Amino acid sequence: MIEIKNLSFAYEKTKILENFNLTISKGEVVLITGVNGVGKSTLLRLIAGALIPDRGKIVFPPEIGKDPRKKMGFISDQLSLYESLTIDQAIDFHLSFYDVNKFDDTLINHTKIKRTQKIKELSMGQRTIFHLSLVMACEPEILLIDEIIHSIDVYLRDIFLQQLITIISQREITVVMVNLNFTDIEGLLERVILLKDGKILVDENITGLKEKVKKITADHIPAELPLLFKRNNPQQTEFYVYPFQEDFRETINGDVKDLNLTEIIKAFIGKEYT
């Protein structure tokens, strides 16, 4: 379990997170989302220990050990991967630092990576796959993934996601990810957390969220329905309702549609720009 208690963090004078509280259970697969600049990546970096909070604390379970970073993998497109080292040198350094003696090269064999190449010569997709291979060699209890899936090509993205599915199915690993492309990862997720102004706006399991957000296509809807977002189209208006209740159907003169995760997140984020 990860417990975030009364966490506050600011860049200079700009508050990012304020008295932030969150509990993530062991083995959960969680998506953190929200508009740009809301604090998603900052939160991951705080969990990873790459940033120090101004106030509050993050508590990890005893089995993680005295240094949680040794049991944590953090994959980001903004992290350096020993740029001047070759693949072999980077592997040796990583295994030595984390006191690990085994590296599985199955993943990188799919990417045309040569062990004599330098890190700086790799494409973004190759770097991501190699980084995942390094991280998983340490058998982390917690895996943090920061907005990288959208930056790699379709082939390597599929390799990355298939490996992630394998990891989740074989081990009770906790995965917390920030992502902008929800279609690719929807089948992996158990919980969605949407941030606004440094606080949690929505915290739902994915099944419950899909039940609670509906799109209604109609000329109008009853004023008492909890309207999340409205989009005007030439023919009819789309009303996004949250939280939706089944007895609302009796009062609606229009079409009620279920939504996928991408459509749901777009509705929440779209509201922030209206």
N, C-alpha and C positions, 0 to 999 in steps of 0.2 A: 504494500500500500504506500502511496505517496500522499502526504498531507501538507498542503500549503496553507499556512496560517498567518492571516493579517499582513500579507505581503504588500509592500509599497516599493515602487522604483520610479526614478525620474532620470531623464537625460538632461543634464544641466537644470533648467527651471521648468522643463516640460514634463508633467506627470504622465506616466504611462500606465502604471497599475497603482491602485490605491486601496488599502485594506482588503486585499484580494484573498479569497478563501476557496479551496478546492480540494477534494479527496478523489484519488484515482485508485481503484482496487487492483490487486495483483491479477495479471492476465487480461485486463481490459484493453480493447483497441479503441482509441479515442481520437476524434477529429476536433481540432481547435480551428475555428474560422471566424470571419468578420471582415469589415472593410479594411483597406490598406491603412497602416499606421495605428491600428487599434491595440497592438501589443502582443500579437500572436507569437512572433519570432522571439521577442523579448522574453516572454514567459518560458519558452523552450530553453533559451540560454540561461535563464535563472535556474531552472531545474537541473540543467547540465553542469552548473557551477562555473559557466563561462562569464557570468555577470554576478555581482554581489548585490543583494537587496539593500535598500536604504533602511527598511524596517521589516519585521516579521521573520519567519523562518520556513524552511522546507524540511520535513521530517521523513526519513526513509526507514523501512523496516530493518530490524537488527541483522537479518541474514545478508543484507547488502554489504555490511562491514563498515569499518571506520572511514574508509574513503569511497563514497558512493560512485565516484567517477570510474573506478576500476570495474564496476559492474554495470556501466551505462554506455550505450553506443549513441553517438550524436552524428547524424548525417545532414550536411548542409552544403549548398552550392557556394557558400561564402567562407568555408573553412579551408585552410591550407593543408595540403597533403605532402609535405616534404618535397617541394617543387624540384629541387636540384638532384634528388635521389633517383636511382633506377627503381623499377618495380621490386627487384630482388632485395636491394638495399632497404627499401621502405618496409618490406615484409620482415626482414631480419630485425630492424629497429623496433617495429611495432611489437613483435613477439617477445623481444628481450625486455622492453619497457613494461609490458603487461604480464611478464613471466608465463608466457604460453609457448608450447613447443610444437604446435601443429597448425598448419595453414592449409585450408581446402581451396584448391585452385579451380574447382569445377566451374564457378561463375565466370572467372576471367577468361577461361578457355573458349567461351561463347563470343568473345568481343574482339578477337584479333589483337589482343594486347600481348606484346613481347616482353619477356621478363627483363630484357636489357634496355627497354625504353625508359626514358625519364618521365616523371610524373607530369612535368610541364608540357610534354608532347601529347598527352592524352586529350581526347575530346571530353566534353562535359559528361556525356553518357558513359564513356569508359571510366572516367574518374569516379562517377557515382557507383558503378558496379564494383570497381576495385575497393572503394571505401567501404561498401557493404561487406565485402569479403573480409577486409581487415577487422571490421567491427565484430562480425559474427565469429571470428576466430577466438575472441575473448569470451564467448558465450554470455552475453550481457543479460541481466535480469530486466533491464529497461532499455527500450529502443526509441530514440527521439528522431523524427524525420521532418526537416524544415524545407518545405516548398521546393522540392527538387524534381518531382515526378514530371511536372509540366515542361522541364527544361531538357529532357532527353528524348531521343527519337522513339518511334513506335516500337521498333524491334527490341531495343534495350529496355524500354519501359516495361514491355511484356516479361522480359527476363527478370527484371527487378521485382515486379509484382508477383510473379510465380514463386520466386525465392521467398518473398515475404509471406505468402500464403503457406508455404512449406514450414517456415520458421514458426508461424503462429499455431499451425496444426500439431507440430511435434513438441513444442515447449510452451509452458505457461508464462510467456514473456509479455510484459506490459509494453504496449506501443502507443505513443502519443505523436500525432502528426499534424502539421500545418500544411494545407494544400489548397490550390486554386482550381484543380480539375477533379471534380467529385465523381464523375462517371466511372473513372478507372478504379476507384477505391471503395465504391459503395458497398460491394459485397464483403469487404473486410471489416467494416465498421460495426461497432456495438453502441457507440455513444457519440453524440454531437454536442459540442459546447460552442456557443456563439458569443463573442465578446462585443461590448459596446462601452466606450468611454472608460476603459480599464476595468470593467466589471462584467459579470456573467449576465447576459440577457436571456439566453436559452440554454438549458441543460436537460437533454432528453435522450433516452435510448432511441435508436433509429426506428424501431418498429412503432413506438409511441408517437414519435415525431411525424411519421407518415400518416398515422391515423388522425392527428390533430391539425394538419395543414391541408386544406382543400382549395381548389380553384373553382370558382363559380362563374360561369359565363351567362350573363343576363343583362337586361336593361337596367335593373336596380336590385338591391337586396334590402331586407328589413334593417332599419337603423340600429336595432339592438344587437345585431351580429358583430362579433369582435373583428373588425376589419384590420388586416395586417398591411395590405398594399393593394392599390388599384391601378390597373393599366387600361387606358382608353384606346380602343380599336375602332376603325371606321364603321364596322357593323354592330358589334356589341362590346360591352365592357367586361374586363376580367377582374373579378374580385377575389383576392386571396384572404382566406379567413383562418385565424388562429386564436385560441384553440377551438376547433370545430367539434360540435356535438351532433350525434345522429338525429336528434329530434329537430335540428335546424332544417332538415330536408322538407318537413311539412310546411315550412313558411317560405320556401324558395321556389320561385317560378323561373327556372333555368336549369342549366346542365351543371352537375357537380362532378368534378374530376379528381382522381387521385394523382399525386405528383411524385416524381423521383427526387432523389436528394439534391441534384443540381438545381432543379426548378424551385425546390423549397428554399435553398440557400440564396438563390437569386432574388426571391421574394423578400426575404429578410434584409438582404443587403440593398435591394432596390428601394426599400422604405427609407433607408438612411440618406438617399439622394433626392427625396421628394419633400 
